[in-house]
Amino acid sequence: MAYNAQDLILAPYGRRWRMMRKICSSHLFSNKALNEFQDVRHGEVVRLVRDFAGRKAVVNVGEMVSICAVNALSLVLVGRRISAGDEEALQFKEMAIELTRLAGQPNIGDFLPWIDWLDLQGLTKKIKKSYGRFADFIEKIIVEHHRMNGDDQFKGRNHINDFLTKLIETKESAEGEEDKLTNINIKALLQDMFIAGTDTVSVAIEWILTELIRHPKLLARAQQEIDSIVGYNRLISESDLSKFSFLHCIVKESFRLHPPAPLSVPRMAIEDCVVDGFLIPKGATVLVNVWAIGRDPVSWPDDPSEFKPDRFGPSAPHENVDVKGKDFEFIPFGAGRRICAGMNLGLRMVHLVTATLVHSFDWTLADGDMVDMEESTGITMRKRRPLMAKAILRLAPEVYI
């Protein structure tokens, strides 16, 4: 799935990993880069609001949010939306879901390595087939990018600042082989960004909205906070987000209960160590159970399985706990030097989309439906059954035009 660990997420720590991390940080995740593409995110969120406003019935909320996330990131990564319509974006979502589902399934060969070659579950075969589809998708995007940049018809259409252009420029300008990106590195980095940057965002937002529909008083409280700052005659902008203190508590609480990645990315122990009496030998693969940490009654004694955003509120015991890896009872993005590189972009997108959907609409389920909280298995912890809800307009009519 990672071009034999030639990507950012699974590559071993070293000079090439540091180079890829620096490139991603500079061109995608720095404050300068985030601010540069602020209008892109806003534009896609406006499209999402109009799309919801045009639907008169119950819709698949996660699916629509995913299209928004895919296209917002695609504009930043390769200078264009995935497609003029939404069909290709939905195909992308299906491929990402399949990959993360298969990769998260228990594999007998992981526990009994001497029979791994038999592929008794057919899992390796399925993953290779799914990965091949995704690799073809990435290759198609790169070919299209080269064509558009070399075609006079498309010149001047703002491709110069996209991430793929920067990667190609970095590759061509490098002097030594050790500092030179390969074509495989470029494909692997795009795969990382597309999967990690879209799937986790849409899953996080779907869980947040599910909890708010399940707790209507909390939804009304969040709406009241936003209304008092933004009013009813415009949509939210990113400059508003820092003012929504209760919304921040809601997002944190959802990350605690429903981390999009319930298990950390696999890591390798660089030396023998003992944790709580257990020996972890050098070279062992280590997975951190982020889901269990967020529900540990020792760290979260106040009903750890209940959705209570106020546990992060003013004067609460966890008021100053944040997601940035310094508080080990709460690590939805990991910690240390391998903390999620896209954390700041992901947080901006989650807060912007969530705040906008909470502000713009009231939410109801279909008649007779109950809020379903079952979780699926996989690298990404999505809802087993998608959130099907109806968006009811609550702002001035001209806002939705």
N, C-alpha and C positions, 0 to 999 in steps of 0.2 A: 504493500500500500504506500510505501514511502520511497520507492525507487532504491531499494536496498539501503535505507537510512541515509539517503543523500539530501534529505529535507532538513527543515529547522527543528521539527518536533522530536525526531528520533535520532538525529545525527549525534555521534559521540562528541563529548566536549573536546574542543581543540581549536586550532587556528581557523579552519574553514567554518566551523559552527559559529565562532565569534564574528567572522566576516559576514555570514548570512544574517545573524542577529542584528548586527550594526546596520546593514542595508535596510532591513525591515523596520527597525526603529527609526531610522532617519527619514525614510520615504513614505512610511505608512502610519507610524504610531507616535511620532513626536508631536508636541503641541502645535508646532508649525504646520505639519502635514494634516493633523486633524482639523485645524482651522481652515486650511486651504480647501478642503473638501466638504466644508460645512453646508454649503449650498446644495451639494449633491444629495446629502442625506435629507435635507429639508424638502427638496423637490420630490424625492421618492415617498416621503411620509405624506406629503400633500396628495400625491396620486393614490396612496393607500386610503386616506380619509375619503376622497371622492369615490373610490371604489366601494367602500363600505356604505357610503351614503346612497349609492345607487342601487343597493340590494334591498329588496323589500321582504325577504324571507330569511330564515336561519341559514347561516353559511359556516364553512369550515374556517375558523378564525386562524388557526396555525398555518394553514395553507396560504392564506392571503398575506399574512405577516411574513412568511417565508419568501414569497415573491418580492416583497418590498426589500427584505434584507439581501437577497441574492442580487437584485439589480443595483441597489445602492453600493454594494461592494464591487460588483462587476465594473461599474463606471470608474471606480478608483483603481481597480487592478488592471483593466485592459482598455479603458476609455470608452466603453459602450455598455448599454444594457444587454442582458443575456439575449433578449429578443425584442422585436417591436411589440409582439403580443406576450402572452403569459405562458403559452404552451411549453416553450423550451425551458423556461424557468421552473415549471412544474416537473418536467423530465429530470432536470438537475436535482431537484429536491428528492425525487424518488430514488435516484442513483445514490445520493448522499445517505438517505435513510437505509437503503439496502447495505451499503458498505459498513456503516456504523453498527447495524444490527448484526451482520455476519461476524464482524471483527470482535464483537462483544460476547459471542456465544462461547460457552465452555467447550474446549477441544480436548478430547481424550489424549491426544498426542502431547499436549502440554504437561500432563501428569505422568504419562508413560512414554517417554521420548523414544524408546526402542521400537515402538510400533507406529510412530508418527508417519512413517513413509507409506503405511497402508491407507491412510486417510479414510478410516472406517466410517466417519460420518459424512464423507463427501464435502466437508467444510472447506478444505483447501481449494478444491476444484471450483466451488461456488465463489469463493473470495477472488480467485484469479480471474474468473469470468467477469465478475462485477467490477473488479479493478480495471480490467481491460476496457470496459465500456467508459469508465471515468477517464482513463488515460487518453482514449480516442477523443473524448469531449475536450480535454485540455489541449490536445494537439490541434483540433479544429479551431479553437479560439486563437492559438498562436499563429496559425496559418492565415486566418482572417485578419488578424492584427497587422501582420506583415503586408498583406494585400492592400489594406486600407491606408497604411502609412506610405506605401509606394505608389498609390493611385492618385493622380492629380485631382480626380473628382472628390476625394475625401480630405485632401490636404487643408490644413487650417481649421479642422473640426475638433481641436482641443484634445489631441492624443499625446501631446508632448509631455504632459505631467503624469501620465498614468504609470502604474508600478511596473508593468511589463516593459515599457519603454526605458525606464530607469535601469531595470535589470539588464537589458540588452546593451545599453550604454556602458554600464559597469563592466560587463563581460568584455566588450570591445576595447575599453580603455586600460584594462589591467595589463601590467608589464610582466610580472612573473606568473608561472603556472600555479603557484600556491595561492596567489591572490586573484585567480581568475575563476569566475563562475563557469560551470559547464552547462550544456543544454539540459542535462539531466537535473542539475540543481535548479534551473529556472522552472522546469515543469513541476518538480517536487514542491518548490516554494508556492507556486500557484495552486497546486492541489491542497497544500496545507491551509492557505488563506481562504480558499473557496469553501472547504468543508468546515474548518474550525470557526471561520468568521461568519458563517450564515446559519448553519444547523444549530449551533449552541444559542445564538441570539434568538431565533424564532422559538426554540423550545423554552427558553427562559421566559419570554413574553407570554407564551401560551399558559405556562404554569401560573404566572402572576395574575393574569386575567381570570383564570379558573378560580383562584383563591378569592379574588375580589367579588366574583359572582356568587361564590359560596358564602361570603361575608358581606352582605349588602351595606351594613352600617359602616364598614371600613371603606367601601367604595364611595359612599356618600361623603365621608369625611375627607377622602382624598380629593374628590371633586370640589368640595367647599374650599379647600386650601388653594387649589389651582384657580378656581373662579375668583377668589379674592385678589389674586395677583394679575391674572391675564384678562379676566372679564369674559364676555360672551361674543365679542365681535371680531376676534382674530384667533388664529391657531398659535400654538406654542412655538417659540424659537429656542435654540440651544442656550441662549443667554438667560433664559428664564429658569433653567433646570436647577441651578444652585439654590434657588429660593424655596424649593419644594421639600421641606425637611421631612414631612410625614411620608411623602412618596419615596424618599430615600430609605426610610425605615421599612417600607413595604417591599422594596426591591431586595434589600438585605435579608429580610425574613424569608422571602421566597428562595433566594440563593441558599440559605441555610437548610431549608426543608427539601428543596428540589434542585440540587446542584445539577446543571446541565450535563456535566461530566462526573458521574457518581464515583468513579475510580480515577485516580491520577493517571497520567501517561506513564507507561513503564519506565522505571529508572534502574540503574545498575549500581550496586554497592561497590565503592572504590577501595574499600578495605574491610577487614573483619570488624564487626561491631556487635554489641549486645544491647538489645532493647527489651526492657522489662523481663530480663532473665532468658530471653531467646537469642541464640546466636544467629546472626545474619552473615554468612560467609562472603568474602570478597568475590565479586563477579555475579552474585545472586541478583535476579530480577526482583524489583521491589514495586509493589502497588500500594498506594495509600487510599484507604476507604474514606473518601471525602463525605459520602452520604452518612456513614455511621458517626463520624466526628461531629457533624452538625446536629446529631440527635443524641449525643452523649449526655446522660442525665447529670454527670459530674460537672460538666462545663455549662450545661443548660438546665438547671434544676427546676425552672418554672415551666412545667408542662412541655417538655421538649418536642413532643409530637404535634403540638397545637400551633396554629398560625397566629402569632401575636407580635405584630410589628412594633408595638410599644416597648418590647424588650430592648430595642435599640434607641429609644427616645430619650429626651432630656432627663437627667438624673437617674436613668435606669442603669443596672449593673453593666450592660454591654453598650452603653452610649458611645464609647470611643473605640469600639471594635470595628475594624474595617476589613475590606476584602483584599488588601494588598500584600498579604503573606506575612505580616508581622505578628498576627494573633493566631496561634496555631489551632485554636478551637474553631476557626472559621477560615477555611482556605479554598473557596470555590475556584480560584484561579491558580492554585498551587502556591509555592513559596520558593525562596532562594533564587539563584541565578537562572534557573530553568522555569521561573514563573511564566505564565502565559504572556507571550509578547504582545498579543492583541488586546490585553485587558482594558486599556483606556478607551480604545475604539469600541469594544464590546459594551462597556458600561455606558458610553455616550448613546449608542444606538438603543440599548435596552431602555434607558431612562427616557429618551426622546419619544420612542414609539409608544411606550407604556403611558407616559404622561399625556400624549396627544390622544390616544384612544380613550383614556379615562375622562379627559376633558371634553372630547367631542361627542361622546355617545353615552347613553344609558345602555345597559346590557341585560338581556333576558334569554332564557333557554326556551326551547320549543315546549308547548303545553304538555305537562305531564312528565317532562324530563327531569332527572336528578343530576346533580353535579357528580361526575365520575372522577375518582382520584386514583385509579389504578395506574401503576407505573409499568413501562415496558422494560425489557432487558436490552443491553447493547452498550456501546461506548458512550452514546448519548442517552440520557434518561428522559425520553419523551413520554407523553401520556399514551396509555394503551389504546384508548379511544379518543379521537380528536375532539377538541372543544367545538361544539356546534352551538352557535349563539346568534341572536339577532341584535343589530346595532340600531338604536333609536336616537335620532338627532336631538341635540339639546342646546345647540348654539344658534346664533342668528342665521337665517337661511343663506345669506350671501357668503358666509364662510365656506360653504360646501361647493361653491361654484368654481 
